[in-house]
Amino acid sequence: MLGLLTLFLFQSNTHAYVPLDRIVAIVNDDVIMQSELETKIRTIRAQMQEQGSQLPPASILERQVLDNIVQNRIQLQIAVKTGVKVDDEMLNRTISNIAAENKVSLSQFREILESDGYNYEQFREDIRNQITLSQLRKRQVENRIVVTEKEIDNFVTNQEFQGTTQSEIQISHILFALPSAATADEIAQVQQVANQIREDLLSGADFANTAKNNSDGGNAENGGDLGWRKLEDIPSLFADYIPDMKKGDISDLIQSPSGFHIIKISDIRSDDKNIVAQTHARHILIKPDDLITSVQARDKAEQLKLRIESGDDFALLAKGNSDDPGSAIKGGDLGWTTPGALVPEFQKMMDSMDPGQVSKPFKTQYGWHILEVLERREYDNSESLKRGKARYAIRNRKLEEAMQSWTRQLRDEAYVEYRLDEI
């Protein structure tokens, strides 16, 4: 059972109430009771056991849970002072979403909670408090986190410098073989030829043709191409040279028992390459409002579709009629969009169309649209993805530091008195 403990027990032989609950902490003008602490501890224990986590000693768990309740209580008090409120409409919507995620109706969800020993009204207040704390933290901390483009540049550069980004390298190779048991003169002669060819390469000679004509390596016919290699798969002979080289660089002469080598970094690619199908489209939006009903908006969209079919210019109609100010000024042009960037109804319609096709009027949450697909392309989104990951990592790091600082400041400014060890 996860309900509150009984506060008093009636003793018939004395006609008196013996208190079972007690105060375990005072937080400003509020108190935390033993019953609340024990209820929370039972919940945490059940969660840890379900996850297979090892439980800490009872005294440590008790103090950790109490500290967490104190922290939340302080923040809820700040929420009241700063006007953060969660109305019943938002609360009901959140609980309905929780029920939907569990694939049950709201009434079924309530029955399940109560059969598991949860008080439904207490559950509602717990969810309200969670939403309140989330909104407070967003307002006080999260919304103040700023990540600059310079920070992203530095983060990406640092990752590349440390080799933490997984890349593949296309290497080209020329070998000037030495005869077995080569004499000093033979070595010097081969080295002289290799040096001259390296100078030619640095002056602009084509590496592939040079390899075909001069290399003694097994890949000479392929222009010396060794293919794409991950850093860990690069021959150890070349491994010390690769980190200092960039795309297009040609190495110094590399000597080995088999001869002299020249390598070139032909290309570099990230193995997290992200190719996405993008669509270039434009649209006209007719939005219902206080002056125009949804039916009237649809009728207007249908009239505009007829005008487009009759030869009127789509861009001019969008500029004069579309209620999407961001795209209307550009003739309805939405630019290149990636799947998931638009609302599902719009995305579904766009995906079903061929380039050059104009849709019939269709409805989304924003109103009635006419859509024209202009063109499609396969787009390498790797750089944007890499920078997005960098932004996310930097923001999380800043957020963690800011949240710790904010929590510590609130704790320092609050009056907290622990009574956990009192008899």
FENURSUL-V621063 format. One record per backbone hydrogen bond with DSSP energy under -0.5 kcal/mol. CO is the residue of the C=O (numbers start at 1). NH is the residue of the N-H. If there is no record, write none. Layout:
co;nh
CO;NH
CO;NH
//
This chain:
co;nh
7;20
7;21
9;18
10;12
11;14
11;15
11;16
16;11
17;19
18;9
22;34
24;419
24;420
25;32
26;28
26;417
27;30
30;27
32;24
32;25
33;37
34;38
35;39
36;40
37;41
38;42
39;43
40;44
41;45
42;46
43;47
44;48
45;49
46;50
47;51
48;52
48;53
49;52
57;61
58;62
59;63
60;64
61;65
62;66
63;67
64;68
65;69
66;70
67;71
68;72
69;73
70;74
71;75
72;76
73;77
74;78
75;79
76;80
77;81
78;82
79;83
79;84
80;83
83;85
85;87
87;91
88;92
89;93
90;94
91;95
92;96
93;97
94;98
95;99
96;100
97;101
98;102
99;104
100;103
105;109
106;110
107;111
108;112
109;113
110;114
111;115
112;116
113;118
114;117
117;2
118;120
119;123
120;124
121;125
122;126
123;127
124;128
125;129
126;130
127;131
128;132
129;133
130;134
131;135
132;136
133;137
134;138
135;139
136;140
137;141
137;142
138;143
141;144
142;145
146;148
148;152
149;153
150;154
151;155
152;156
153;157
154;158
155;159
156;160
157;161
158;162
159;163
159;164
159;165
165;167
166;271
167;231
168;269
169;171
169;229
170;266
170;267
171;226
172;264
174;262
175;177
175;216
176;260
179;182
183;187
184;188
185;189
186;190
187;191
188;192
189;193
190;194
191;195
192;196
193;197
194;198
195;199
196;200
197;201
198;202
199;203
200;205
201;204
206;210
207;211
208;212
209;213
210;214
211;215
217;220
219;222
219;224
220;223
222;225
224;173
227;171
229;169
230;233
231;234
235;238
235;239
236;240
238;241
238;242
239;243
241;244
242;245
246;249
249;265
253;255
254;261
256;259
258;178
259;256
260;176
261;254
262;174
263;251
264;172
264;266
265;248
267;170
269;168
270;273
273;275
274;276
274;381
276;278
276;379
277;339
278;377
279;281
279;337
280;374
280;375
281;334
281;335
282;372
284;370
285;287
285;323
286;368
292;289
293;297
294;298
295;299
296;300
297;301
298;302
299;303
300;304
301;305
302;306
303;307
304;308
305;309
306;310
307;312
308;311
313;317
314;318
315;319
316;320
317;321
318;322
323;325
324;327
324;328
325;329
327;330
327;332
327;333
328;331
330;333
332;283
335;281
337;279
338;341
343;347
344;348
345;349
346;350
347;351
348;352
350;353
354;357
357;373
362;369
364;367
367;364
368;286
369;362
370;284
371;359
372;282
372;374
373;356
375;280
377;278
377;379
379;276
379;381
381;385
382;386
383;387
384;388
385;389
386;390
387;391
388;392
389;393
390;394
391;395
392;396
393;397
394;398
395;399
396;400
397;401
398;402
399;403
400;404
401;405
402;406
403;407
404;408
405;409
406;410
407;411
408;412
409;413
410;414
411;414
414;416
415;28
417;26
419;422
//
